[in-house]
Amino acid sequence: MPKTSSDVTEACDKLFLKPVDAHQGGQWDAAHGVKDSLRKLDLLGLENGSGVISVSLRSSCEGGHLPEVHRERTRVLYQVKPAFRFFCKMTFYKLWLFTISIGVAILSIPRGRNVDNMMFFCILVQPLKYIFGIQIVVKGKENLRTKKPFVLVLNHQSSLDIMVMMEVLPRRCVPIAKKEILYMGTFGLACWLAGVIFIDRKRREESIGTLTEVADSLHKDNLRVLIFPEGTRNHGGSMLPFKRGAFQLAVKAQVPIIPVVLSSYSSFYNQKEKKFTPGKMIIQILPEVETLGLGPEDVPKLTEQVRDSMLSTYQGISGMMNGSSH
């Protein structure tokens, strides 16, 4: 019999997505329905040796034990349904961030709001890359070995950037984030205690005032600032036009800009396709771009110069990753 993908999909849907009524003999009916679907999968050549259907699932069904069927159904659904697997992983990712935020908040309370509390986030986020099987290769580390203040600019792809940026976040470096994050429960509280700077993108004058205060603090407090100049997540496989705030800040404070490029996640993560698998990515840290002697009139050219260099690097390292994934 031909083993077409539509035949497999139909049998899997009947096996994993059929509602179960546990009342009035529903247990036997459900088990009987699962056994019937198993037989159909057998005819398609998907016997338990394939790794899709397990022996334990078959024995549970034949015994009519629905609690075991429920557990196995969820486990096998995770194996064969990419969208369900994507949902599980993203839910776990967000729960992890909100859970560790409680720990970060507790550890930060003794010294209050302080940029040094960011190290708690870095330590507690790190295990995620091992859990998800994401190998992160960092190139150009020597470009971050400076003790002076600077502005770090990164391309923005998804919420996974939180996990990735912790890989290169230098000491005494605080991200600038949208104000909405401040109201995200324990995560917002932990970010505030870690010194994250919040700006209201809807209030331009207020945002400019905040950035001016930050510029004054860079030298005084020996701070580094991390900004996503695209302003929002970009799922398009390139880079959005850069907003000028990061570059105005660097010019005003007369500190260098250090561009950091994250390769495309598309080889292992795609929100539209509901794909989230183990994979590999590259972080390329570019040499610093000096702003000493530049004025406000130089900001547009500086913005385009940095974007062009980042886009060229992005295309190069993303091509390497996509090529190695095939």
Buried (B, 14 or more C-beta within 10 A) or exposed (E): EEEEEEBBEBBBEBBBEEEBEEEEEEBEBBBEBBBEBBEBBBEBEBEBEEEBBBEBBBEBBEEBBBEBBBEBBEEBBBBBBBEBBBBBBBEEBEEBBBEBBBBBBEBBEEEEEEBEBBBBBBBBBEEBBEEBEBEBBBBBEEBBEEEEBBBBBBBBBBEBBBBBBBBBBBEBBBBBBBBEBBEBEBBBBBBBBBBBBBBBBEEEEEBBEBBBEBBEBBEEEEBBBBBBBBBEBBEEBEBBEBBBBBBBBBBBBBBBBBBBBBBBBBBBBBBEEBBBBEBBBBBBBBEBBEBEEBEEEBBEEBBEBBBEBBBEBBBEBBEBBBEEEE
